[in-house]
Amino acid sequence: MIFGKAHLRNPLAAAMTLAMASTPLVAQTSQSVEERLQALEAKLAEVEPKASGLEGFSFNTYARSGLLLNGDLQSAPGGPYLTPAGSVGGAVGRLGNEPDTYLEAILNYKQVAENGTKSHYRLMIADSTTSSNDWTAGDGALNVRQAYVEFSNLASFSGIFEDSSIWAGKRFDRDNFDIHWLDSDFVFLAGLGAGIYDVKFTDSVKSNFSLYGRSFIDFPADTDFVPEGSYSTDNLILTANNYFGNVQWMISGMKAQDNDQRVVEGNTTAAETGVHTMLAYHGDSFFGVSDGNFKVAVMHGQGLGAEAKNIGADGDLHEDAVSTRFAVYGTTYLSESWRLAPAILAETSEDRYIKGDEYQWLTFNARLAQEFSANFEMQYEASWQTMDITPLGYSGRNAVEGDYSRFTVAPTFKPQVGGFWNRPEIRVFASYSTWDDELDAYAGGDALGADSDFESAQWTFGTQMEIWF
């Protein structure tokens, strides 16, 4: 049987056609119209969930893979976190600045029970490598990053829980959001635990509640009950994520029992508790000036909450650590063929690891694209970061103050040009980076350090693919 375009666009129509075609002609002639309709309805009930995507297997992915070379045609260091500020989350623009292969393979299985309750199982496996070889023994870092079950449309839920879903397992929080051009989340909440989404108090007010656990593994300790001198502990993170229309207020409290027994540099005391909060606005225009969107957020944390992005992930934080982070980005079209995505990311923190240390940094980034044809566009990115870091010798780091700048040109091919989120892409690029010489003194082994082939002015070249679906 040949299906027309309408059937291809409408899976349910195709399913109806299949159901009708699968009913034998003899049976059709011997049955009444009512019996034939009942048989057709029964077949549709079987195929409709799969045709509509409510049941069955599906596959999603994110992947990138790039070759980054310096002027001597040798592999060059890179990544959004290559500057000294990157050690505490200070990202710079990623276009033409990624030398790795990173992939996520996401398997989903969905079911619908007879009472209408939906279930969703997700397994996510990820791998990361900086090797250019097709196979290198011991290279890569294959991880199960998510494995959870979520139930929604529960038949027994009513009232404020009528539209709620519950979950348990290991997962990324559903409502994490990021600045893609910096490869940085506003906040990233993840771990192993359970929670409930979309407790709806009114049409415009709803909340999510979760409990996540994260591990601080194999750190030196000085306790009577750990004679071997090493210890591990869990950090429990209780979160309420609240929405009032376009406004989001998130608050997390955390507790890592006995983490204050950790032996950290300077013989200072690691935090055992912490608090983190975020106030955000999700705009449906480009700052009210033109079509597009924007997101802006302020994050603040103390103790274990002073890691402002990866909530509860850093067990080395000092008990008096405090940090404040600001993030904003927007997207808009300047004309029919030009689009713009500016972003700002900044943070200030003190007493982070050692009493009296200070980390301050600010990043401006702008991604600009010019669409030439159905399959080709030019992408440009300018990134500038300034920093003033006083780590007080933590992990062999030295105090530095200075600026880093980079500009990238990237001819880009796509199956279909248009919009900020269309993938896959194949890019070639050239980048020019420059930074103050003082930044080389931060640490001998980092990307800008004295042991690196990088210089304070550097051209890099390469190619990269990026895909998600």
VOPAGU-2260 file (C-alpha; in pm, 1 decimal, decimal comma):
REM VOPAGU-2260
SITE   aa  ch    i         X         Y         Z
SITE  MET   A    0       0,0       0,0       0,0
SITE  ILE   A    1     126,2     347,1     -87,2
SITE  PHE   A    2      77,0     626,0     167,6
SITE  GLY   A    3      35,2     988,5      65,9
SITE  LYS   A    4     214,6    1281,1     229,7
SITE  ALA   A    5     -81,5    1341,5     459,2
SITE  HIS   A    6     -37,4     995,2     607,8
SITE  LEU   A    7     333,5    1052,3     658,0
SITE  ARG   A    8     263,5    1375,6     842,5
SITE  ASN   A    9      -9,5    1214,4    1055,1
SITE  PRO   A   10      92,3     885,7    1222,6
SITE  LEU   A   11    -262,1     826,5    1348,3
SITE  ALA   A   12    -401,4     848,9     996,0
SITE  ALA   A   13    -141,2     597,6     883,1
SITE  ALA   A   14    -236,2     371,5    1170,8
SITE  MET   A   15    -604,2     389,0    1073,7
SITE  THR   A   16    -517,1     295,8     716,8
SITE  LEU   A   17    -310,5      -0,3     836,6
SITE  ALA   A   18    -588,4    -111,2    1067,9
SITE  MET   A   19    -843,4    -100,1     786,3
SITE  ALA   A   20    -607,3    -275,8     548,8
SITE  SER   A   21    -542,3    -552,9     799,8
SITE  THR   A   22    -915,3    -643,0     821,5
SITE  PRO   A   23    -978,2    -927,1     568,3
SITE  LEU   A   24   -1216,7    -842,8     284,5
SITE  VAL   A   25   -1430,2   -1151,4     348,0
SITE  ALA   A   26   -1472,9   -1056,8     709,2
SITE  GLN   A   27   -1575,0    -705,4     607,3
SITE  THR   A   28   -1851,5    -833,2     383,3
SITE  SER   A   29   -1986,9   -1081,3     638,5
SITE  GLN   A   30   -1982,7    -843,0     936,9
SITE  SER   A   31   -2227,1    -566,3    1009,8
SITE  VAL   A   32   -2113,7    -205,6     994,7
SITE  GLU   A   33   -2127,4    -184,9    1373,2
SITE  GLU   A   34   -1910,2    -493,4    1414,8
SITE  ARG   A   35   -1655,1    -361,5    1168,6
SITE  LEU   A   36   -1639,2     -29,3    1353,4
SITE  GLN   A   37   -1587,0    -208,5    1684,4
SITE  ALA   A   38   -1305,2    -415,5    1532,6
SITE  LEU   A   39   -1148,6    -101,7    1388,1
SITE  GLU   A   40   -1168,2      80,4    1721,7
SITE  ALA   A   41   -1001,3    -213,8    1894,4
SITE  LYS   A   42    -713,9    -212,6    1646,2
SITE  LEU   A   43    -677,3     164,5    1678,8
SITE  ALA   A   44    -659,7     131,9    2056,8
SITE  GLU   A   45    -365,6    -104,3    2007,9
SITE  VAL   A   46    -166,1     108,0    1761,1
SITE  GLU   A   47    -253,6     465,3    1867,0
SITE  PRO   A   48     -17,7     487,3    2168,5
SITE  LYS   A   49     278,6     375,7    1958,4
SITE  ALA   A   50     179,9     596,4    1662,0
SITE  SER   A   51     156,3     901,7    1889,4
SITE  GLY   A   52     483,8     829,6    2072,0
SITE  LEU   A   53     314,2     755,4    2406,8
SITE  GLU   A   54     456,5     404,1    2413,8
SITE  GLY   A   55     764,8     225,9    2292,0
SITE  PHE   A   56    1137,1     287,5    2258,2
SITE  SER   A   57    1305,7     609,3    2146,5
SITE  PHE   A   58    1663,2     733,5    2122,0
SITE  ASN   A   59    1811,7    1078,0    2186,1
SITE  THR   A   60    2166,1    1202,7    2172,5
SITE  TYR   A   61    2402,1    1492,0    2216,6
SITE  ALA   A   62    2751,1    1467,8    2067,4
SITE  ARG   A   63    3040,2    1685,0    1961,4
SITE  SER   A   64    3378,0    1594,3    1818,8
SITE  GLY   A   65    3652,0    1834,0    1717,7
SITE  LEU   A   66    4015,3    1865,8    1614,4
SITE  LEU   A   67    4194,4    2172,5    1755,3
SITE  LEU   A   68    4543,4    2260,3    1620,6
SITE  ASN   A   69    4791,8    2538,7    1687,8
SITE  GLY   A   70    5005,8    2720,3    1430,8
SITE  ASP   A   71    5259,5    2433,8    1435,3
SITE  LEU   A   72    4983,3    2187,6    1339,3
SITE  GLN   A   73    4998,6    2023,9    1681,8
SITE  SER   A   74    4710,2    1953,9    1916,9
SITE  ALA   A   75    4626,3    2260,8    2122,9
SITE  PRO   A   76    4461,1    2282,7    2465,5
SITE  GLY   A   77    4112,5    2428,8    2475,2
SITE  GLY   A   78    3768,7    2415,0    2625,6
SITE  PRO   A   79    3543,5    2680,3    2782,3
SITE  TYR   A   80    3722,8    2638,5    3117,2
SITE  LEU   A   81    4088,0    2676,3    3005,2
SITE  THR   A   82    4154,7    3009,1    3184,3
SITE  PRO   A   83    4247,9    3039,7    3554,4
SITE  ALA   A   84    3889,2    3145,4    3626,2
SITE  GLY   A   85    3776,5    2816,5    3474,7
SITE  SER   A   86    3893,9    2636,5    3787,9
SITE  VAL   A   87    3594,3    2788,5    3968,7
SITE  GLY   A   88    3343,8    2780,3    3682,1
SITE  GLY   A   89    3450,9    3086,3    3481,4
SITE  ALA   A   90    3365,0    2977,2    3127,1
SITE  VAL   A   91    3450,7    3154,2    2800,9
SITE  GLY   A   92    3295,7    3102,7    2456,6
SITE  ARG   A   93    3310,6    2749,0    2315,7
SITE  LEU   A   94    3300,5    2809,6    1938,7
SITE  GLY   A   95    3634,7    2699,3    1793,2
SITE  ASN   A   96    3753,7    2615,2    2144,0
SITE  GLU   A   97    3677,2    2246,4    2201,1
SITE  PRO   A   98    3935,1    1970,3    2138,4
SITE  ASP   A   99    3734,3    1679,3    2278,2
SITE  THR   A  100    3489,0    1412,6    2172,6
SITE  TYR   A  101    3190,7    1399,3    2406,5
SITE  LEU   A  102    2872,4    1199,4    2353,4
SITE  GLU   A  103    2551,5    1115,1    2532,5
SITE  ALA   A  104    2342,3     814,7    2427,4
SITE  ILE   A  105    1991,8     832,6    2576,3
SITE  LEU   A  106    1752,4     537,4    2562,1
SITE  ASN   A  107    1386,3     587,7    2656,6
SITE  TYR   A  108    1102,4     342,4    2703,9
SITE  LYS   A  109     745,9     465,0    2760,2
SITE  GLN   A  110     432,3     277,6    2864,0
SITE  VAL   A  111      68,0     362,7    2933,0
SITE  ALA   A  112    -120,6     152,7    3188,1
SITE  GLU   A  113    -485,1      56,8    3142,0
SITE  ASN   A  114    -583,8     326,2    3394,6
SITE  GLY   A  115    -402,6     593,9    3189,4
SITE  THR   A  116     -92,4     630,1    3411,3
SITE  LYS   A  117     219,1     691,9    3203,2
SITE  SER   A  118     567,0     561,2    3285,7
SITE  HIS   A  119     899,5     668,5    3137,9
SITE  TYR   A  120    1229,2     486,3    3187,7
SITE  ARG   A  121    1549,6     665,8    3079,6
SITE  LEU   A  122    1905,5     538,8    3056,4
SITE  MET   A  123    2182,7     782,6    2963,7
SITE  ILE   A  124    2539,0     671,2    2895,7
SITE  ALA   A  125    2809,4     930,0    2827,9
SITE  ASP   A  126    3174,1     921,6    2727,7
SITE  SER   A  127    3444,0    1186,2    2696,1
SITE  THR   A  128    3792,3    1172,8    2544,0
SITE  THR   A  129    4053,9    1413,8    2412,5
SITE  SER   A  130    4233,6    1147,9    2210,2
SITE  SER   A  131    4222,3    1169,7    1830,6
SITE  ASN   A  132    4261,2     792,2    1797,1
SITE  ASP   A  133    3972,5     561,1    1717,6
SITE  TRP   A  134    4072,8     344,6    2016,8
SITE  THR   A  135    4310,9     416,2    2303,2
SITE  ALA   A  136    4347,4     174,6    2594,4
SITE  GLY   A  137    4257,2     343,0    2921,1
SITE  ASP   A  138    4129,1     656,3    2751,3
SITE  GLY   A  139    3779,2     790,4    2788,5
SITE  ALA   A  140    3543,9     801,3    3084,1
SITE  LEU   A  141    3230,6     596,7    3015,8
SITE  ASN   A  142    2960,6     673,4    3273,8
SITE  VAL   A  143    2598,9     594,0    3347,0
SITE  ARG   A  144    2484,3     951,9    3405,3
SITE  GLN   A  145    2110,7     884,9    3428,7
SITE  ALA   A  146    1895,2     582,9    3512,1
SITE  TYR   A  147    1549,9     663,9    3645,0
SITE  VAL   A  148    1177,3     598,4    3619,7
SITE  GLU   A  149     913,3     872,4    3611,5
SITE  PHE   A  150     534,3     830,4    3646,7
SITE  SER   A  151     292,2    1095,1    3518,7
SITE  ASN   A  152     -83,4    1132,7    3463,3
SITE  LEU   A  153    -134,2     914,0    3771,2
SITE  ALA   A  154    -491,9     794,6    3786,6
SITE  SER   A  155    -513,0     821,9    4167,6
SITE  PHE   A  156    -374,0    1176,6    4189,8
SITE  SER   A  157    -613,6    1468,3    4230,7
SITE  GLY   A  158    -630,7    1823,3    4360,4
SITE  ILE   A  159    -298,1    2007,3    4352,1
SITE  PHE   A  160    -128,3    1677,7    4252,3
SITE  GLU   A  161    -353,1    1607,1    3952,3
SITE  ASP   A  162     -87,6    1712,6    3696,3
SITE  SER   A  163     211,5    1602,3    3903,1
SITE  SER   A  164     471,6    1341,4    3813,9
SITE  ILE   A  165     695,2    1144,1    4049,7
SITE  TRP   A  166    1038,8     996,1    3985,2
SITE  ALA   A  167    1321,2     802,8    4147,8
SITE  GLY   A  168    1671,4     704,7    4042,6
SITE  LYS   A  169    1978,1     881,7    3907,8
SITE  ARG   A  170    1905,4    1182,9    3690,1
SITE  PHE   A  171    1965,7    1539,8    3580,3
SITE  ASP   A  172    1692,3    1759,3    3719,2
SITE  ARG   A  173    1430,5    1823,8    3453,7
SITE  ASP   A  174    1436,8    2202,2    3498,2
SITE  ASN   A  175    1812,2    2263,2    3466,7
SITE  PHE   A  176    1884,5    2531,8    3205,1
SITE  ASP   A  177    2205,5    2657,4    3052,1
SITE  ILE   A  178    2396,0    2908,7    2838,5
SITE  HIS   A  179    2480,6    2681,5    2547,6
SITE  TRP   A  180    2744,1    2914,1    2398,4
SITE  LEU   A  181    2949,0    2893,8    2719,1
SITE  ASP   A  182    2878,3    2525,9    2789,7
SITE  SER   A  183    2766,0    2638,4    3134,9
SITE  ASP   A  184    2443,2    2571,7    3319,6
SITE  PHE   A  185    2282,5    2846,7    3521,1
SITE  VAL   A  186    2244,8    2575,3    3783,3
SITE  PHE   A  187    2300,9    2201,3    3748,7
SITE  LEU   A  188    2114,8    1983,3    3997,5
SITE  ALA   A  189    2179,9    1610,5    3960,9
SITE  GLY   A  190    2244,6    1294,9    4157,1
SITE  LEU   A  191    2060,5     993,3    4293,2
SITE  GLY   A  192    1729,1    1043,4    4468,9
SITE  ALA   A  193    1357,6    1103,7    4417,2
SITE  GLY   A  194    1114,3    1388,3    4368,1
SITE  ILE   A  195     782,7    1523,2    4250,0
SITE  TYR   A  196     725,4    1775,5    3971,0
SITE  ASP   A  197     442,0    2019,5    3901,9
SITE  VAL   A  198     255,2    2042,9    4228,9
SITE  LYS   A  199      11,2    2303,9    4100,3
SITE  PHE   A  200    -135,8    2543,5    4356,2
SITE  THR   A  201    -294,0    2773,0    4094,6
SITE  ASP   A  202    -275,4    2800,2    3715,3
SITE  SER   A  203      36,6    3018,0    3745,4
SITE  VAL   A  204     194,5    2887,8    4068,4
SITE  LYS   A  205     358,6    2545,2    4087,6
SITE  SER   A  206     647,7    2378,0    4270,0
SITE  ASN   A  207     887,9    2087,4    4234,9
SITE  PHE   A  208    1036,0    1908,4    4535,5
SITE  SER   A  209    1333,2    1671,1    4532,8
SITE  LEU   A  210    1594,9    1498,8    4746,4
SITE  TYR   A  211    1927,7    1426,2    4574,1
SITE  GLY   A  212    2234,4    1252,3    4709,9
SITE  ARG   A  213    2588,4    1315,4    4588,2
SITE  SER   A  214    2914,6    1150,1    4697,5
SITE  PHE   A  215    3241,5    1301,8    4817,5
SITE  ILE   A  216    3470,2    1005,7    4763,7
SITE  ASP   A  217    3812,8     906,3    4902,1
SITE  PHE   A  218    3934,0    1219,3    5075,1
SITE  PRO   A  219    4196,5    1220,0    5353,1
SITE  ALA   A  220    4048,4    1239,9    5700,3
SITE  ASP   A  221    4160,1    1253,0    6061,3
SITE  THR   A  222    3904,8    1056,4    6259,6
SITE  ASP   A  223    3910,9     784,8    6524,8
SITE  PHE   A  224    3679,7     561,8    6320,6
SITE  VAL   A  225    3879,1     564,5    5994,2
SITE  PRO   A  226    4219,6     410,3    6077,9
SITE  GLU   A  227    4322,8     380,8    5712,9
SITE  GLY   A  228    4314,3     758,3    5681,0
SITE  SER   A  229    4054,2     786,5    5402,9
SITE  TYR   A  230    3680,5     843,7    5414,5
SITE  SER   A  231    3379,5     908,5    5196,5
SITE  THR   A  232    3050,7    1075,2    5271,6
SITE  ASP   A  233    2720,3    1169,0    5110,8
SITE  ASN   A  234    2584,6    1515,9    5057,3
SITE  LEU   A  235    2204,0    1523,5    5075,0
SITE  ILE   A  236    2035,3    1809,3    4888,6
SITE  LEU   A  237    1672,1    1900,3    4960,5
SITE  THR   A  238    1531,5    2137,9    4697,3
SITE  ALA   A  239    1212,2    2335,0    4642,3
SITE  ASN   A  240    1187,5    2481,1    4290,8
SITE  ASN   A  241     898,9    2727,7    4268,1
SITE  TYR   A  242     744,3    2902,0    3966,5
SITE  PHE   A  243     526,2    3213,0    3968,4
SITE  GLY   A  244     449,5    3267,6    3601,2
SITE  ASN   A  245     781,9    3359,5    3437,2
SITE  VAL   A  246     957,8    3398,0    3773,9
SITE  GLN   A  247    1148,6    3106,8    3927,0
SITE  TRP   A  248    1267,9    3086,5    4287,3
SITE  MET   A  249    1478,7    2786,6    4380,4
SITE  ILE   A  250    1615,2    2708,7    4725,3
SITE  SER   A  251    1828,4    2413,0    4834,0
SITE  GLY   A  252    1955,9    2306,1    5173,8
SITE  MET   A  253    2230,6    2044,1    5206,6
SITE  LYS   A  254    2393,3    1829,1    5471,4
SITE  ALA   A  255    2709,0    1614,7    5440,8
SITE  GLN   A  256    2747,9    1430,7    5767,5
SITE  ASP   A  257    3110,0    1435,5    5899,2
SITE  ASN   A  258    3240,2    1627,5    5598,3
SITE  ASP   A  259    3397,7    1865,7    5847,4
SITE  GLN   A  260    3642,5    1580,6    5925,0
SITE  ARG   A  261    3798,0    1630,3    5582,6
SITE  VAL   A  262    4164,2    1735,9    5591,9
SITE  VAL   A  263    4190,0    2026,2    5346,8
SITE  GLU   A  264    4475,1    2255,6    5250,3
SITE  GLY   A  265    4569,9    2505,5    5514,2
SITE  ASN   A  266    4421,2    2273,3    5782,3
SITE  THR   A  267    4096,4    2463,8    5755,2
SITE  THR   A  268    3753,5    2315,8    5817,5
SITE  ALA   A  269    3541,9    2190,1    5527,9
SITE  ALA   A  270    3170,9    2266,6    5532,9
SITE  GLU   A  271    2920,8    2013,6    5666,1
SITE  THR   A  272    2608,5    2209,8    5569,3
SITE  GLY   A  273    2512,0    2464,2    5307,1
SITE  VAL   A  274    2234,2    2662,7    5145,4
SITE  HIS   A  275    2187,3    2770,6    4783,9
SITE  THR   A  276    1920,0    2986,4    4623,6
SITE  MET   A  277    1841,9    3121,6    4278,4
SITE  LEU   A  278    1601,7    3386,6    4154,4
SITE  ALA   A  279    1543,4    3372,1    3777,0
SITE  TYR   A  280    1321,7    3519,6    3507,8
SITE  HIS   A  281    1240,2    3343,1    3180,2
SITE  GLY   A  282    1151,8    3605,9    2920,6
SITE  ASP   A  283     954,2    3543,1    2602,2
SITE  SER   A  284    1109,2    3833,5    2408,4
SITE  PHE   A  285    1458,1    3978,5    2361,6
SITE  PHE   A  286    1454,1    4196,8    2675,6
SITE  GLY   A  287    1128,7    4354,9    2555,4
SITE  VAL   A  288    1303,2    4510,5    2254,7
SITE  SER   A  289    1242,3    4254,1    1978,6
SITE  ASP   A  290    1126,4    3898,7    1914,0
SITE  GLY   A  291    1332,1    3626,5    2075,4
SITE  ASN   A  292    1387,8    3519,2    2433,0
SITE  PHE   A  293    1609,6    3580,5    2733,7
SITE  LYS   A  294    1690,7    3429,4    3071,2
SITE  VAL   A  295    1845,7    3604,7    3369,4
SITE  ALA   A  296    1931,0    3467,7    3712,8
SITE  VAL   A  297    2112,0    3550,1    4035,1
SITE  MET   A  298    2251,7    3263,0    4244,2
SITE  HIS   A  299    2384,9    3283,3    4598,9
SITE  GLY   A  300    2532,8    3012,3    4819,6
SITE  GLN   A  301    2703,3    2959,7    5153,5
SITE  GLY   A  302    2903,1    2665,4    5289,3
SITE  LEU   A  303    2844,8    2362,1    5067,0
SITE  GLY   A  304    2609,5    2585,0    4863,6
SITE  ALA   A  305    2895,5    2815,4    4758,6
SITE  GLU   A  306    2943,1    2606,0    4444,0
SITE  ALA   A  307    2684,2    2818,7    4265,4
SITE  LYS   A  308    2638,8    2609,0    3948,5
SITE  ASN   A  309    2691,6    2239,2    4032,3
SITE  ILE   A  310    2472,4    2234,4    4339,8
SITE  GLY   A  311    2622,3    2030,5    4621,5
SITE  ALA   A  312    2907,8    1889,3    4410,8
SITE  ASP   A  313    3216,2    2036,7    4582,3
SITE  GLY   A  314    3313,0    1882,6    4916,4
SITE  ASP   A  315    3627,4    2095,8    4961,0
SITE  LEU   A  316    3437,4    2417,7    5028,2
SITE  HIS   A  317    3523,0    2600,9    5349,2
SITE  GLU   A  318    3256,1    2625,2    5618,0
SITE  ASP   A  319    3257,4    3007,0    5574,1
SITE  ALA   A  320    3256,7    2996,4    5192,6
SITE  VAL   A  321    3019,3    3241,8    5023,9
SITE  SER   A  322    2956,2    3311,7    4656,0
SITE  THR   A  323    2723,3    3512,3    4433,0
SITE  ARG   A  324    2681,6    3447,2    4060,2
SITE  PHE   A  325    2496,9    3640,9    3789,0
SITE  ALA   A  326    2402,7    3502,0    3446,2
SITE  VAL   A  327    2202,8    3635,1    3152,1
SITE  TYR   A  328    2162,6    3555,7    2784,3
SITE  GLY   A  329    1929,2    3641,8    2501,1
SITE  THR   A  330    1858,3    3544,1    2140,6
SITE  THR   A  331    1712,7    3750,7    1857,7
SITE  TYR   A  332    1720,6    3810,1    1483,6
SITE  LEU   A  333    1872,9    4142,5    1380,5
SITE  SER   A  334    1739,6    4096,4    1026,9
SITE  GLU   A  335    1612,5    3813,2     810,2
SITE  SER   A  336    1959,9    3664,3     777,5
SITE  TRP   A  337    2148,7    3785,0    1088,7
SITE  ARG   A  338    2094,7    3647,0    1439,3
SITE  LEU   A  339    2259,7    3741,9    1768,7
SITE  ALA   A  340    2305,0    3567,2    2104,7
SITE  PRO   A  341    2487,7    3773,4    2371,9
SITE  ALA   A  342    2563,0    3640,0    2721,2
SITE  ILE   A  343    2714,2    3755,1    3050,2
SITE  LEU   A  344    2838,1    3526,7    3327,9
SITE  ALA   A  345    3004,6    3656,8    3645,5
SITE  GLU   A  346    3084,6    3542,8    3998,0
SITE  THR   A  347    3244,5    3665,8    4316,5
SITE  SER   A  348    3335,6    3435,1    4605,2
SITE  GLU   A  349    3549,0    3447,7    4916,7
SITE  ASP   A  350    3668,4    3207,2    5185,4
SITE  ARG   A  351    3600,2    2946,9    4919,1
SITE  TYR   A  352    3864,4    2689,7    5014,6
SITE  ILE   A  353    4096,6    2875,1    5251,2
SITE  LYS   A  354    3996,2    3152,5    5486,3
SITE  GLY   A  355    4071,7    3483,3    5312,2
SITE  ASP   A  356    4086,2    3359,9    4950,4
SITE  GLU   A  357    3896,9    3551,3    4678,1
SITE  TYR   A  358    3779,0    3457,9    4328,1
SITE  GLN   A  359    3628,0    3723,7    4101,8
SITE  TRP   A  360    3566,4    3691,7    3728,7
SITE  LEU   A  361    3340,3    3827,5    3455,3
SITE  THR   A  362    3276,5    3694,5    3102,0
SITE  PHE   A  363    3114,7    3873,2    2808,0
SITE  ASN   A  364    3033,7    3655,6    2506,1
SITE  ALA   A  365    2848,9    3715,0    2178,9
SITE  ARG   A  366    2762,4    3459,3    1907,1
SITE  LEU   A  367    2668,9    3612,6    1571,9
SITE  ALA   A  368    2554,1    3419,5    1264,7
SITE  GLN   A  369    2491,1    3522,2     904,8
SITE  GLU   A  370    2269,0    3287,0     701,2
SITE  PHE   A  371    2376,6    3266,1     335,3
SITE  SER   A  372    2181,1    2972,4     191,6
SITE  ALA   A  373    1968,8    2674,1     287,9
SITE  ASN   A  374    2279,5    2482,4     398,7
SITE  PHE   A  375    2550,5    2737,7     477,0
SITE  GLU   A  376    2607,3    3014,3     729,4
SITE  MET   A  377    2898,6    3203,4     880,8
SITE  GLN   A  378    2927,3    3201,5    1259,7
SITE  TYR   A  379    3134,5    3448,8    1459,7
SITE  GLU   A  380    3206,2    3457,0    1830,4
SITE  ALA   A  381    3382,6    3712,2    2049,8
SITE  SER   A  382    3461,6    3629,9    2411,5
SITE  TRP   A  383    3629,6    3842,6    2679,8
SITE  GLN   A  384    3696,8    3753,2    3039,7
SITE  THR   A  385    3854,5    3950,6    3322,4
SITE  MET   A  386    3958,3    3797,7    3652,8
SITE  ASP   A  387    4113,7    3875,9    3990,0
SITE  ILE   A  388    4199,4    3554,7    4172,7
SITE  THR   A  389    4370,7    3517,1    4510,0
SITE  PRO   A  390    4374,3    3145,7    4595,9
SITE  LEU   A  391    4630,2    3179,3    4881,5
SITE  GLY   A  392    4835,9    2892,2    4745,4
SITE  TYR   A  393    4549,3    2639,9    4726,2
SITE  SER   A  394    4664,9    2335,7    4520,5
SITE  GLY   A  395    4977,2    2515,6    4402,3
SITE  ARG   A  396    4784,2    2805,3    4253,9
SITE  ASN   A  397    4915,1    3161,1    4251,6
SITE  ALA   A  398    4732,8    3493,1    4266,3
SITE  VAL   A  399    4672,7    3642,3    3920,8
SITE  GLU   A  400    4486,9    3936,2    3773,7
SITE  GLY   A  401    4427,5    3997,2    3404,4
SITE  ASP   A  402    4216,6    3956,1    3090,5
SITE  TYR   A  403    4161,6    3687,1    2827,7
SITE  SER   A  404    4013,3    3752,8    2481,0
SITE  ARG   A  405    3927,1    3532,9    2184,1
SITE  PHE   A  406    3764,6    3579,6    1843,1
SITE  THR   A  407    3646,8    3295,1    1617,2
SITE  VAL   A  408    3527,9    3272,0    1256,9
SITE  ALA   A  409    3351,4    2946,1    1166,2
SITE  PRO   A  410    3206,7    2863,0     820,5
SITE  THR   A  411    2923,1    2621,7     903,3
SITE  PHE   A  412    2721,9    2366,5     704,5
SITE  LYS   A  413    2378,5    2236,6     809,1
SITE  PRO   A  414    2097,5    2026,1     662,8
SITE  GLN   A  415    1871,6    2328,0     717,2
SITE  VAL   A  416    1988,3    2676,9     815,3
SITE  GLY   A  417    1763,0    2879,5    1043,4
SITE  GLY   A  418    1723,9    2938,6    1415,2
SITE  PHE   A  419    1960,6    2902,7    1706,2
SITE  TRP   A  420    1899,0    2538,4    1785,9
SITE  ASN   A  421    1909,1    2359,8    1450,1
SITE  ARG   A  422    2157,2    2073,4    1452,3
SITE  PRO   A  423    2357,6    1888,0    1325,3
SITE  GLU   A  424    2637,3    2123,5    1219,7
SITE  ILE   A  425    2975,9    2073,8    1054,3
SITE  ARG   A  426    3215,9    2362,8    1112,3
SITE  VAL   A  427    3565,1    2464,3    1020,1
SITE  PHE   A  428    3710,3    2749,9    1221,2
SITE  ALA   A  429    3999,0    2980,3    1296,9
SITE  SER   A  430    4042,1    3143,3    1639,5
SITE  TYR   A  431    4274,3    3409,9    1770,6
SITE  SER   A  432    4331,9    3419,1    2146,9
SITE  THR   A  433    4527,3    3665,1    2356,5
SITE  TRP   A  434    4573,5    3712,8    2729,9
SITE  ASP   A  435    4782,1    3898,6    2984,6
SITE  ASP   A  436    5117,3    3734,4    3057,8
SITE  GLU   A  437    5041,6    3734,3    3429,7
SITE  LEU   A  438    4776,6    3464,1    3378,2
SITE  ASP   A  439    5052,0    3217,6    3280,6
SITE  ALA   A  440    5172,8    3220,8    3641,0
SITE  TYR   A  441    4848,0    3082,5    3787,6
SITE  ALA   A  442    4953,2    2716,1    3769,8
SITE  GLY   A  443    5232,6    2546,0    3580,9
SITE  GLY   A  444    5019,6    2262,8    3445,7
SITE  ASP   A  445    4710,3    2445,4    3322,2
SITE  ALA   A  446    4635,1    2542,2    2961,9
SITE  LEU   A  447    4793,8    2886,4    2992,4
SITE  GLY   A  448    5075,7    2779,6    3224,9
SITE  ALA   A  449    5449,6    2786,4    3182,5
SITE  ASP   A  450    5459,0    2414,6    3090,2
SITE  SER   A  451    5218,3    2471,6    2803,3
SITE  ASP   A  452    5303,3    2534,9    2437,7
SITE  PHE   A  453    5044,7    2811,6    2443,3
SITE  GLU   A  454    5172,2    3167,2    2418,4
SITE  SER   A  455    5001,2    3488,8    2520,4
SITE  ALA   A  456    4888,3    3535,4    2159,6
SITE  GLN   A  457    4780,4    3219,7    1977,6
SITE  TRP   A  458    4612,7    3116,5    1652,5
SITE  THR   A  459    4423,6    2787,9    1651,9
SITE  PHE   A  460    4245,1    2607,9    1369,8
SITE  GLY   A  461    4023,4    2308,1    1340,4
SITE  THR   A  462    3698,1    2138,3    1257,3
SITE  GLN   A  463    3405,1    2015,7    1464,5
SITE  MET   A  464    3070,4    1847,7    1435,2
SITE  GLU   A  465    2784,2    1896,2    1681,8
SITE  ILE   A  466    2450,5    1717,1    1691,0
SITE  TRP   A  467    2150,0    1670,5    1916,1
SITE  PHE   A  468    1804,7    1524,6    1868,1
